[in-house]
Amino acid sequence: MTDATAGAAPGQKKPGKVLAADGRPLKESLNRALRLQKMRALMLIAPLLLFVLLTFIAPIADMLFRSIQNGIVSETLPRTTERLADWDAKTGELPDEAVYEGLYYDLFIAAERKLHTRLGSRLNYEMTGMSSLFRQSGRALDDIGDVYFDQFDDLDKNWDEAEPWAELMGDPAWLTKMQAWKKADGKKMPKFVLADGMDELLPRTAETYAAFAEYTQVDEGKSLVKEEPWVLVHTALYQDLMEKDVTGYTGPQAEMLKAADAAVGGFESITFKEGMQEVDEDWLDHGTWQTIQMYSPEFTNGYFLNAVDMQKTPDGPEFRNENQQIYGLLFKRTMFMSLMITGSCILLGYPVAWLLANLPMRQANLLMILVLLPFWTSLLVRTSAWKVMLQQQGVINDVLVWLGLVNDADRLVMINNQFGTIVAMTHILLPFMILPLYSVMQTIPPTYLRAAKSLGATNWTAFWRVYFPQSVPGIGAGSILVFILSIGYYITPEIVGGTTGTFISNRIAYHISSSLNWGLAAALGTILLAVVLGLYYAYDKIVGIDNVKLG
Amino acid sequence: MANAILTEIKKQPLSFTLPTVGAAGAFAGLFIGTAQGSGLLGIVVGALLLAGLAYVAMEVLGHEKERMFKYGIIALFLVAGYLAGGVPGLVVGGLFGWFFSFFIYWIGEGRYRAKLAPYLTAGQVLWHYSFLVIAGSIFVFLITPILVVMPLSFNAENFFTFTPEMLRFDPEGYSLRHYRNFFTSNEWQSALRNSLMIAPAATILSVSFGTLAAIGLSQPHVPFRRAIMAILISPMIVPLIISAAGMYFFYSRIGLQGTYLGVVLAHAALGIPFVIITVTATLVGFDRSLTRAAANMGANPVTTFFRVQMPLILPGVISGGLFAFITSFDEVVVVLFVGSAKQQTLPWQMFIGLREQISPTILAVATILVGVSICLLTVVELLRRRSERLRGMSPG
């Protein structure tokens, strides 16, 4: 072809540069064709690749991200965590008043928005008792605010009314629109706009009222001229009035504000620390604050430490008490059982594969059906079959009792323990061992064995020194496949495993659906994934993913 | 070759036949004896009975009257079994009779050596047959659980075990009530409908994307081929619980959790590796010059694909599709997390039933599913042979 194209290019000027039919240099032309081919191949692959990336890889990445993500503390308690950053837990002293103030504000807003229990259960994973602390605090928090609220209310009833507050805090233009708004019109509520200069005059009040306004309008869908503000706003107002001078204020409700300003000096007051102590003694517990501070950052390795039975302490990660170490045990058990299953699969699969590979084609194909039928049968069918077989009133026990090998009174316990899981999973995964073994054994010429024997080897030597080494790739491929599959199994252990025969995957499922500790589930999953990917890499190196065969 | 006689067979001396057959009889007698109350008596009776029968067969009747002797023994065992244990005894007795009538002649006439090389020692012959027995019991291990489920699904009671009526082969003990329950119960029917809706949709998605990609991957020059392949195969390798967890988190973020679309997308992703693997395997044997020939004759790439390439790789595509279908149809972990009660599929329903162990309707469903998988297996096997024939390989 090269010659033909070269000949087809008339009048070659530069010798040594072969030209294609269209006059371009052949090399360039070939490169272009190659590039085109590559592009076409990629175009064909692209839709699927995109599909897999979106539906599969992205979720996995999301899970990895979730295992370190920890935004909930700083999102729910922004003021507290910010002020707590400078606090040194090691001194043994409690945080100062500013932190308690921040906590009160944060917790009040969170409680109104019903976010505090979520945070409570999050922190409960790290320190028991946090969940109830947050739940109870959410209920009792009004006590602090009520101190000031009652005094404002006694001073002027208008402090308990929605409209005066809206007039005081809101921008006049917005207020007119707000007052004109009616729910029946179906139009959107005008968004709250703070009155000019209010955030300088009464900074805390402005901030909390804005939070209240947003919550009332967006989350509740209620009108600001109808809803009286939280008692938190009164607390904020008290603090502002104590600090700031409002004599220069001339806006709406100036009278009311100035009257209050004059009166606050004589108000009964309470420190936030005392207030929080009354809400719950645990707020004066050093450990509580230590936990909050430890989990303030956006990202944490806490879930991973939990997943390997460690915990965060001020002095760095430490192992938990012996009796609290469950994940190490689970990982070890998962490993042990997967190895047992892989071992049993090799033991049972090898003779079968050998027989299949050495029988005449017709018989081998018939027997192959016995291997492929379980392979194609629904996993749940096989699991239910094992439940039927292994349970105490099951088929195996019945047969043993009928034969008189076992007394009716003490039937064997073969289910809801490790034995049940190993037997059932060996059965389920056996085809995955037999098929690769068979395909490797098919390629070993039977003449080798005969040659070894004719040279004087005994049966065993011939097998062990000649046949077995050649079948090792099959064992390797099958073992890794079976091991990978068994290490992440969920359904079968869940049904026949009871409590002692469960895997790490059952724990992951438990954390997702029952305990809702998603971060820990993600961390456990990430560790499991790392193990599997390591094995996958090994499999790829040894066998090559392209060489996986099915059926 | 399979029927060729490698070794001359000759009648074995009685000193070999009688102990061997007697030992087998003792072994069988042990079980029957313990079942009836006395193991020792069973051993003695079994050994003497079988040895006696072997003597009669070898010395008195000889192998001219073999057929008559076999029928005699089977009848004898049938009667003995029926007297000892009713209908189940009849079946067991028949099986024993059939086996021993064969076994006596097989040993006595030395037929067991017929298919083995003449130079094998006695120990090697023994090992050969022990190996066959071992392999045979592994096959039994593989297939028994599936076989046990079937008769149990006709149980008249709400039990997961064989009732005495069933063992007596009493028609009273059998019924179709669990099948009726499956076909009339709303829950099961809606689960079946969901499965039949989700699985084909997922299959279509994974087959159409997967086939295209497999064709792309089988081109001679694909950049990053290994990495792409690794990504595309990963749904098969990553443990299901991790895929399920990740999808649950991610799909609830984007609002797909608890929707049919979410489940279909998830199942399609899980089925893709199977399509890729089977279709690329078929494409390995595809003769590339055919497409060039088609192009040479003026066909555009699309025509070439549909008229030349597609018919040739169709078996691979179909069996990949079947794999994808069964993956989705059988899948329970991902649907448990990604789906909601509305998307409850057949395996989901079975899983719940199994965990709470409510009713043997599960076994009826299981039997139906075994039927389905036998059909699928047959189709895949036929396709594989056809594809091998098309590619000029020897049909298996």
Interface residues (C-beta under 8 A of the other chain):
Chain A: L34 Q37 K38 R40 A41 L42 M43 L44 I45 P47 L48 L49 F51 V52 L53 T55 F56 I57 A58 P59 I60 A61 D62 M63 R66 L348 P351 V352 W354 L355 P360 M361 R362 Q363 N365 L367 I369 L370 V371 L372 L373 P374 W376 T377 S378 L379 L380 V381 R382 T383 S384 A385 W386 K387 V388 M389 Q391 Q393 G394 V395 D398 W402 L403 G404 L405 H427 L430 P431 N459 I484 I487 G488 Y489 Y490 I491 E494 I495 S505 I508 A509 I512 S513 W518 A521 A522 G525 L528 L529 V532 L533 Y536 Y539 D540 I545 D546 V548 K549 L550 G551
Chain B: M1 A2 F31 T34 A35 G37 G39 Q124 W127 F131 L132 I134 A135 I138 F139 F141 L142 I143 T144 P145 I146 V148 V149 L152 F159 F160 T161 F162 L205 F209 G210 L212 A213 I215 G216 L217 Q219 P220 H221 V222 P223 I228 M229 A230 I231 L232 I233 S234 P235 I237 V238 P239 L240 I241 I242 S243 A244 A245 G246 M247 Y248 F249 F250 Y251 R253 L265 A266 A268 A269 I272 F274 I277 T278 T280 A281 S319 F323 I326 F329 D330 V332 V333 F337 P347 M350 F351 L354 R355 Q357 I362 L363 A366 L369 V370 S373 I374 L376 L377 V380 E381 R384 G396
